[in-house]
Amino acid sequence: MRIEPAHRLAPLLRWPFLLALGLLILNDAVLKSAWHNAFTGKLSDFAGVFAFAYFWAVAIGRGRMAVHVAVGLAFVWWKSSWSTSAIDAWNGLPLFDVARVVDYGDLLALAVLPLSWWCLARGAQPNPRDGVTPAWPQLAVAAIALVAFTATSRPLTTMTIKGGVVYLVPLSPEQMLQRSRDYLYDERHDPELYPVGFDWSDCAVTAEFELHSADAMTQMTLRKFTSRSCDIRDAKPAELFRAMQPELRSRLGARLLQPYAMPNHTELEARYGGPPRCCEADEEVEATKP
């Protein structure tokens, strides 16, 4: 039975694809901002790889195995450092910017490619109802899918810290890199600065530091806060500063040397329900209003 071109996209209306596409959109639009964690980070990869391979196998209409292999190879390239030069070249154009995080753990999402191929093979026989289904729902779903696949990240918001906040770390820069997390390989941050990620008000924020080493010690000067999860431009610096402390202490053993101008202790205690950690005895903080 020959499938008419107008109904070639009918498999896009089947529940496996609609479920994967719905999860991809829901996760990118809502869940990542609400819970920004390892689960939401990986959910987009699994749902996106399944939906992307399924979509193009249906759109091309032939060579399902070749399409799935090509999608797998493209995903490996995209998630590796091999794609950095291409991303830099694209971002140099007067168009929208693209970004990705180099995280080889994301390659686990390739496990859904056999499932996508199986779902398509299982529904390879034409469905009698495909011949009577209007073309517009298929085209609408295809258009939504293309938008979901090409959607860019939220714009980066930045808060620059004038004068800086200076920490002393009992580690060399090389040792600091060894203690790094995945965000150190995020191509979106300034490559000249050292990023430290932390959570603030259900939002993922990155603090970026300028490093100066001396023997086995490193001086870190805070230059800016950045975030794609939320708009931090109207955030209070004292709140970001306080939320950053646990990560600096636990991961790097950082000690504050030069503080930022903070609200006085009474205001901080009222805001946080107790003395802030930034103001403990071993870390003198300027008790001046910003």
C-alpha positions as CSV (number, residue, x, y, z in Angstrom):
1,M,0.0,0.0,0.0
2,R,1.4,3.3,-1.1
3,I,1.3,6.2,1.4
4,E,0.4,9.5,-0.2
5,P,3.0,12.3,0.4
6,A,0.3,14.4,2.2
7,H,0.1,11.7,4.8
8,R,3.8,10.9,5.2
9,L,3.9,12.8,8.5
10,A,1.0,10.8,10.0
11,P,3.4,8.8,12.3
12,L,4.1,12.1,14.1
13,L,0.5,11.9,15.5
14,R,1.3,8.6,17.3
15,W,1.7,8.7,21.1
16,P,5.4,7.8,21.4
17,F,6.5,10.9,19.5
18,L,3.9,13.2,21.0
19,L,4.9,12.0,24.5
20,A,8.6,12.6,23.8
21,L,8.0,16.0,22.2
22,G,5.7,17.0,25.1
23,L,8.3,16.1,27.7
24,L,11.0,18.0,25.8
25,I,8.8,21.2,25.6
26,L,7.6,20.9,29.2
27,N,11.1,20.3,30.6
28,D,12.7,23.2,28.7
29,A,9.9,25.6,29.3
30,V,9.0,24.8,32.9
31,L,10.8,22.0,34.8
32,K,14.4,23.2,34.2
33,S,13.6,26.6,35.7
34,A,11.6,25.1,38.6
35,W,14.0,22.4,39.7
36,H,17.2,22.8,37.7
37,N,18.9,19.5,38.7
38,A,20.5,16.4,37.2
39,F,17.1,14.9,36.3
40,T,15.8,17.9,34.4
41,G,19.2,18.2,32.7
42,K,19.1,14.6,31.4
43,L,15.4,14.6,30.6
44,S,15.8,17.0,27.7
45,D,18.6,14.8,26.3
46,F,16.6,11.6,26.4
47,A,13.3,13.1,25.1
48,G,15.1,15.2,22.5
49,V,17.2,12.4,21.0
50,F,14.2,10.2,20.7
51,A,12.0,12.9,19.2
52,F,14.7,14.2,16.9
53,A,15.6,10.8,15.4
54,Y,11.9,9.8,15.1
55,F,11.0,13.1,13.4
56,W,13.7,13.0,10.7
57,A,13.1,9.3,10.0
58,V,9.5,10.1,9.3
59,A,10.2,13.3,7.4
60,I,12.8,11.7,5.1
61,G,10.6,8.6,4.7
62,R,13.3,6.1,4.1
63,G,16.6,4.7,5.6
64,R,15.4,4.7,9.2
65,M,18.5,2.9,10.3
66,A,20.8,5.4,8.5
67,V,18.9,8.3,10.0
68,H,19.2,6.9,13.6
69,V,23.0,6.3,13.1
70,A,23.5,9.8,11.8
71,V,21.6,11.3,14.7
72,G,23.7,9.3,17.2
73,L,26.9,10.5,15.6
74,A,25.7,14.1,15.4
75,F,24.8,14.0,19.1
76,V,28.3,12.7,20.1
77,W,29.9,15.5,18.0
78,W,27.6,18.1,19.5
79,K,28.3,17.0,23.1
80,S,32.0,16.9,22.7
81,S,34.7,19.5,22.4
82,W,34.9,18.8,18.7
83,S,32.0,21.1,18.0
84,T,33.5,24.1,19.8
85,S,35.0,25.7,16.7
86,A,31.8,25.3,14.8
87,I,29.8,26.9,17.6
88,D,32.2,29.8,17.9
89,A,32.0,30.3,14.1
90,W,28.2,30.3,14.2
91,N,28.1,32.7,17.2
92,G,30.3,35.1,15.3
93,L,27.5,35.6,12.8
94,P,24.8,38.3,13.3
95,L,22.2,35.7,14.2
96,F,21.1,34.0,17.4
97,D,23.7,32.4,19.6
98,V,23.8,28.7,20.3
99,A,25.3,27.0,23.4
100,R,25.8,23.6,24.9
101,V,27.6,22.0,27.8
102,V,30.3,19.5,27.2
103,D,29.1,16.6,29.4
104,Y,29.9,13.1,28.2
105,G,27.4,11.7,30.7
106,D,24.7,13.1,28.3
107,L,25.7,10.4,25.9
108,L,23.6,8.0,27.9
109,A,20.7,9.4,26.0
110,L,21.8,7.5,22.9
111,A,20.2,4.5,24.6
112,V,16.8,5.7,23.4
113,L,17.7,5.5,19.7
114,P,16.9,1.7,19.4
115,L,13.6,2.5,21.1
116,S,12.8,5.2,18.5
117,W,13.7,2.8,15.7
118,W,11.6,0.0,17.2
119,C,8.5,2.3,17.6
120,L,8.8,3.3,13.9
121,A,9.3,-0.3,12.7
122,R,6.4,-1.4,14.8
123,G,4.2,1.1,13.1
124,A,5.7,0.7,9.6
125,Q,2.5,-0.8,8.2
126,P,0.2,2.0,7.0
127,N,-2.7,2.7,9.4
128,P,-6.0,2.7,7.6
129,R,-7.0,5.9,9.5
130,D,-3.9,7.7,8.1
131,G,-5.7,8.1,4.8
132,V,-8.5,10.0,6.3
133,T,-6.6,12.1,8.8
134,P,-6.4,15.8,7.7
135,A,-3.0,17.0,6.8
136,W,-3.1,20.1,9.0
137,P,-2.6,18.3,12.4
138,Q,0.5,16.6,11.0
139,L,1.9,19.8,9.7
140,A,1.1,21.6,12.9
141,V,2.9,19.0,15.0
142,A,5.9,19.1,12.6
143,A,6.1,22.9,12.9
144,I,6.0,22.7,16.7
145,A,8.7,20.0,16.7
146,L,11.0,22.1,14.6
147,V,10.6,25.1,16.9
148,A,11.3,22.8,19.9
149,F,14.4,21.4,18.3
150,T,15.8,24.8,17.4
151,A,14.8,26.7,20.5
152,T,17.7,28.6,22.0
153,S,18.6,28.9,25.7
154,R,17.3,31.7,27.8
155,P,19.3,34.9,27.4
156,L,22.3,35.3,29.8
157,T,21.8,37.8,32.5
158,T,24.8,39.3,34.3
159,M,25.6,41.2,37.4
160,T,29.0,42.8,37.4
161,I,30.8,43.2,40.8
162,K,32.8,46.4,40.8
163,G,35.8,46.2,43.1
164,G,35.4,42.5,43.5
165,V,35.3,40.1,46.4
166,V,38.7,38.4,47.1
167,Y,39.1,34.9,48.4
168,L,42.2,32.9,49.2
169,V,42.1,29.2,48.3
170,P,44.7,26.7,49.7
171,L,44.9,25.0,46.3
172,S,46.8,25.6,43.0
173,P,44.7,26.4,39.9
174,E,45.4,22.8,38.7
175,Q,44.0,21.4,41.9
176,M,41.0,23.6,41.6
177,L,40.3,22.2,38.1
178,Q,40.4,18.7,39.5
179,R,37.7,19.6,42.0
180,S,35.6,21.2,39.3
181,R,32.0,20.2,38.3
182,D,30.4,20.0,34.9
183,Y,29.8,23.7,34.7
184,L,33.6,24.2,34.3
185,Y,33.1,22.8,30.8
186,D,30.1,25.1,30.0
187,E,31.2,26.9,26.8
188,R,28.8,29.8,27.8
189,H,31.0,31.3,30.5
190,D,33.9,33.6,30.0
191,P,36.9,31.3,29.3
192,E,39.2,33.7,31.0
193,L,37.4,33.3,34.3
194,Y,36.9,30.4,36.7
195,P,33.2,29.6,37.2
196,V,31.6,28.3,40.4
197,G,28.0,27.2,40.2
198,F,25.5,27.5,43.1
199,D,21.7,27.7,43.6
200,W,19.9,30.8,44.6
201,S,16.1,31.1,45.1
202,D,15.5,28.0,42.9
203,C,17.7,29.4,40.2
204,A,21.1,28.2,38.9
205,V,23.7,31.0,39.1
206,T,27.4,31.0,38.2
207,A,30.0,33.1,40.0
208,E,33.0,33.9,37.8
209,F,36.4,34.6,39.3
210,E,39.7,36.0,38.1
211,L,42.6,33.8,39.4
212,H,46.1,34.7,40.5
213,S,48.3,32.0,41.8
214,A,51.2,32.1,44.2
215,D,53.0,28.8,44.9
216,A,50.3,26.4,46.2
217,M,47.8,29.2,47.0
218,T,45.3,30.9,44.6
219,Q,43.7,34.3,45.0
220,M,40.2,34.4,43.5
221,T,38.6,37.8,42.7
222,L,34.9,37.8,42.0
223,R,34.1,39.6,38.8
224,K,30.4,38.8,38.0
225,F,27.4,36.6,38.6
226,T,25.6,35.1,35.5
227,S,22.5,33.0,35.0
228,R,20.4,31.6,32.3
229,S,17.8,30.2,34.6
230,C,16.4,33.5,35.8
231,D,17.0,37.2,35.6
232,I,19.5,38.2,38.4
233,R,19.9,41.8,37.3
234,D,17.5,43.0,40.1
235,A,18.8,40.5,42.7
236,K,20.4,41.8,45.9
237,P,24.2,41.2,45.8
238,A,24.2,40.3,49.5
239,E,21.7,37.4,48.8
240,L,23.8,36.0,45.9
241,F,27.0,36.4,48.0
242,R,25.4,34.5,50.9
243,A,24.1,31.7,48.7
244,M,27.6,31.3,47.1
245,Q,29.4,30.7,50.4
246,P,28.6,27.0,51.1
247,E,29.9,25.9,47.7
248,L,33.1,27.9,48.0
249,R,33.8,26.5,51.5
250,S,33.0,22.9,50.8
251,R,34.5,22.5,47.4
252,L,37.5,24.8,47.6
253,G,38.1,25.7,51.2
254,A,38.0,29.4,50.2
255,R,38.6,32.1,52.9
256,L,37.3,35.6,52.4
257,L,40.1,38.2,52.3
258,Q,38.4,41.3,50.9
259,P,34.7,41.6,51.5
260,Y,32.0,43.3,49.4
261,A,30.1,46.3,50.9
262,M,27.2,44.6,52.6
263,P,24.1,45.9,54.5
264,N,24.7,46.2,58.2
265,H,24.4,43.2,60.5
266,T,20.9,44.1,61.8
267,E,19.5,44.2,58.3
268,L,21.1,40.9,57.4
269,E,19.9,39.2,60.6
270,A,16.3,40.4,59.9
271,R,16.5,39.2,56.3
272,Y,18.1,35.8,57.0
273,G,16.9,35.0,60.5
274,G,20.3,35.0,62.1
275,P,23.9,36.2,61.6
276,P,25.1,35.6,58.1
277,R,28.0,33.2,57.6
278,C,29.8,35.9,55.7
279,C,30.1,37.8,59.0
280,E,31.7,35.2,61.3
281,A,34.7,36.1,63.4
282,D,37.3,34.8,61.0
283,E,35.9,36.9,58.1
284,E,35.6,40.6,58.6
285,V,32.9,42.2,56.5
286,E,32.4,45.9,56.0
287,A,29.2,46.8,57.9
288,T,28.3,49.6,55.5
289,K,25.2,50.1,53.5
290,P,25.7,49.7,49.7
